[in-house]
Amino acid sequence: MKLSFTKMHGCGNNYIYINCFEQKVTDPEKLSVALSEPHFGIGGDGIILISPSDRADAQMRIFNADGSEGKMCGNGIRCVGKYLYDNGMVGGRTTITIDTLSGVKTLELHVRDGKMQTARVDMGAAILEPAKIPVNMAGSSVIDAPLVVDEKVYHVTCVSMGNPHCVIFVDDAEAFPIHELGASFESHPAFPRKTNTEFVEVRDRQHVRMRVWERGAAVTLACGTGSCATGVAGVLTGRTDRKVEVELDGGKLMVEWDEATNHVFMTGPAELVFTGEIAY
């Protein structure tokens, strides 16, 4: 049996997309591990299934490279929007909705020459209550709070954008030993469901440099929800304005925490890499 797929990326955050309107996938956890492997599979940060939804234009389900299921992916949802638009699945509409495990998200698509180039995603409200993130720390929120990791104290700001994030502001994002310390943050006892961790250098109030360790995927080139969490953390700690450019290893995203609605909006690109078939 052949399985058709499309590989896409948003700022280098690359997933393998499978159209489940037309195909059936069983055991997606195992499939994601196999396909994400770069030497014997296709290679990627995981797989995303695009399926019918009874409350939105489509549903997306995310499975990381280790087989774990994610609730939300900001870069992935833009690629889902591109897939639906470019393949004529939303009737040419540029405002569409995607059903996720973190709720229904609305996308405003920016189109040129009949193809989606970028999208502005309403990511909803940031969650700051520790129990809902979740993080095992006291108080009504976790803002610049001390956390001991590998015998060193770091100051963390914790935010959920439908998935948990731990944002740490550092002096030099390029030099920070993310490969050595990322796993220690991800699996720290303070995070009962593990966490994504962002290491952020503030260049000025409208520009930050961010590197990310994603739970279930390790270091990736970009993280959309992590960029949103970073934008929120920058405001909460007084380091940035409400609209900020987030510079990632794989590209740039614009993040705005709207004061009127309390929603976080993310704007960025989505690009097709290639399509193909693989034995399944």
Secondary structure as GFF3:
##gff-version 3
##sequence-region A 1 280
A	DSSP	beta_strand	2	10	.	.	.	ID=ss1
A	DSSP	beta_strand	13	19	.	.	.	ID=ss2
A	DSSP	alpha_helix	28	36	.	.	.	ID=ss3
A	DSSP	beta_strand	46	51	.	.	.	ID=ss4
A	DSSP	beta_strand	58	64	.	.	.	ID=ss5
A	DSSP	beta_strand	69	70	.	.	.	ID=ss6
A	DSSP	alpha_helix	74	86	.	.	.	ID=ss7
A	DSSP	beta_strand	95	100	.	.	.	ID=ss8
A	DSSP	beta_strand	103	112	.	.	.	ID=ss9
A	DSSP	beta_strand	115	125	.	.	.	ID=ss10
A	DSSP	three_ten_helix	130	132	.	.	.	ID=ss11
A	DSSP	beta_strand	145	149	.	.	.	ID=ss12
A	DSSP	beta_strand	152	160	.	.	.	ID=ss13
A	DSSP	beta_strand	164	169	.	.	.	ID=ss14
A	DSSP	alpha_helix	178	186	.	.	.	ID=ss15
A	DSSP	beta_strand	196	204	.	.	.	ID=ss16
A	DSSP	beta_strand	207	214	.	.	.	ID=ss17
A	DSSP	beta_strand	218	220	.	.	.	ID=ss18
A	DSSP	alpha_helix	224	236	.	.	.	ID=ss19
A	DSSP	beta_strand	243	248	.	.	.	ID=ss20
A	DSSP	beta_strand	251	257	.	.	.	ID=ss21
A	DSSP	beta_strand	263	269	.	.	.	ID=ss22
A	DSSP	beta_strand	271	279	.	.	.	ID=ss23
###
